[in-house]
Amino acid sequence: MHAMPVETAPVELDAIDRRIINRLQDGMPVCDEPYLHIANELAISEADLLQRLQAMLDNKILSRFGPMFHAERLGGGLALAAMRIPEEEFDQIAAQVNQLPEIAHNYERNHEFNMWFVIATEQLDDINAVVSRIENLTGFPVYNMPKIEEYYVGLRFPV
């Protein structure tokens, strides 16, 4: 088993699930009852919306549903990191890295640097401490690539 395997089998979605996914890619309204607001837009009940979201998460149609925060604006730190891990040690090292609470997600890549992950900390200065902890834990160097500038590309996947 490797870090974050990608499901390749096609998934059948009904029209309502497709409308939910497409709508939620545009963001959540900032109001007292955001799910009710979206359910009304989609002409379904709030209970149906919540049940369908949970079912899509349970069935791995959606891998994650939640807010995205700008860690730096909240005083935290965010960095992309990479490692070169021998194939025979990949699963063991991925498990060690993934056990740390500061690791947001971890992916295997077909590249010389085959392990890529995001480090998210409550304080900007904690990034280097996490990098050192990973290096001490695994015995492999971590290549830290802190964000210098952010670009918004508006990526959207219509379904």
C-alpha positions in Angstrom: 0.0 0.0 0.0 1.3 3.5 -0.9 0.4 6.9 0.3 -3.0 8.2 -0.9 -3.9 5.6 -3.6 -6.0 7.0 -6.4 -9.3 5.3 -7.3 -9.5 4.7 -11.0 -12.9 3.0 -11.4 -15.6 5.2 -12.8 -18.3 6.3 -10.4 -22.0 6.6 -11.4 -23.6 9.7 -10.0 -27.2 10.7 -10.3 -28.2 14.1 -11.5 -28.8 15.5 -8.0 -25.3 14.3 -6.8 -23.8 16.0 -9.9 -25.6 19.2 -9.1 -24.5 19.1 -5.5 -20.8 18.6 -6.5 -20.9 21.3 -9.1 -22.6 23.8 -6.8 -20.3 23.1 -3.8 -17.2 23.8 -6.0 -18.4 27.4 -6.1 -18.1 27.8 -2.3 -20.4 27.9 0.7 -22.5 30.9 1.5 -21.6 32.8 4.7 -24.9 32.7 6.6 -26.6 31.1 9.6 -27.8 28.0 7.6 -25.5 27.5 4.6 -26.7 23.9 3.9 -30.3 25.0 3.9 -29.4 27.8 1.6 -27.7 25.5 -0.9 -30.5 22.9 -0.6 -33.0 25.5 -1.5 -30.9 26.5 -4.5 -30.9 22.9 -5.6 -34.6 22.4 -4.8 -33.9 19.5 -2.4 -34.3 19.3 1.4 -31.5 20.1 3.7 -31.6 16.6 5.1 -31.3 15.1 1.6 -28.3 17.3 0.9 -26.6 16.3 4.1 -27.3 12.6 3.6 -26.0 12.7 0.0 -22.8 14.5 1.1 -22.2 11.9 3.8 -22.9 9.1 1.4 -20.4 10.5 -1.2 -17.8 10.8 1.6 -18.5 7.3 2.9 -18.3 5.8 -0.7 -15.1 7.8 -1.4 -16.7 9.7 -4.2 -15.5 12.8 -2.3 -12.2 12.4 -0.5 -12.7 15.5 1.6 -15.3 18.1 2.3 -14.4 21.1 4.4 -13.0 24.6 4.6 -9.7 25.7 3.1 -7.9 28.2 5.3 -5.1 30.6 4.5 -2.7 29.4 7.2 -0.4 32.4 6.8 -3.3 34.9 7.4 -4.0 33.1 10.7 -0.3 33.3 11.7 0.5 29.7 10.7 2.9 28.1 8.3 2.4 26.1 5.1 5.0 24.4 3.0 5.3 21.8 0.3 7.9 19.2 1.0 9.4 16.3 -1.0 11.6 13.3 -0.2 13.5 10.6 -2.1 12.5 7.3 -0.6 13.6 3.9 -1.8 10.6 2.0 -3.2 11.1 -0.9 -0.7 10.9 1.6 2.2 8.1 3.8 0.8 5.2 2.5 2.8 7.1 2.5 6.1 8.3 6.0 5.7 4.9 7.2 4.5 3.3 5.8 7.7 6.0 7.6 9.8 5.4 10.9 8.0 1.6 10.6 8.0 1.5 10.0 11.8 2.5 13.6 12.4 -0.4 16.0 13.0 1.2 18.7 10.8 1.0 16.6 7.6 -2.0 17.6 5.6 -1.7 15.1 2.9 0.9 12.9 1.3 1.2 11.6 -2.3 3.5 9.3 -4.2 4.9 10.6 -7.4 6.6 8.9 -10.3 9.7 11.1 -10.0 13.1 11.1 -8.4 11.5 12.9 -5.5 8.7 10.3 -5.1 7.1 11.5 -1.8 5.3 14.8 -1.7 3.4 16.2 1.3 2.1 19.5 2.7 3.2 20.7 6.2 0.7 22.9 8.0 1.6 24.5 11.3 0.0 26.8 13.8 3.1 29.1 13.8 5.2 29.9 10.8 8.5 29.2 12.6 7.3 25.6 13.4 7.8 24.5 9.7 11.6 24.0 10.2 11.0 22.1 13.4 8.6 19.7 11.7 11.1 19.2 8.8 13.8 18.3 11.4 11.5 15.9 13.2 10.7 14.1 9.9 14.4 13.9 9.0 15.2 12.5 12.5 12.3 10.1 12.4 13.0 8.7 9.0 16.7 9.2 8.4 16.0 10.8 5.0 16.4 14.5 4.0 13.3 16.6 3.5 13.3 19.2 0.7 11.3 22.1 2.1 9.6 24.4 -0.5 7.9 27.1 1.4 5.2 29.1 -0.4 6.7 32.4 -1.7 3.7 33.6 -3.6 0.1 32.4 -4.0 -1.8 32.2 -7.2 -5.5 31.6 -7.5 -6.4 29.6 -10.6 -10.0 28.9 -9.9 -9.7 25.2 -10.6 -13.1 23.6 -11.1 -14.1 20.1 -12.2 -17.6 20.1 -13.6 -19.3 16.7 -13.3 
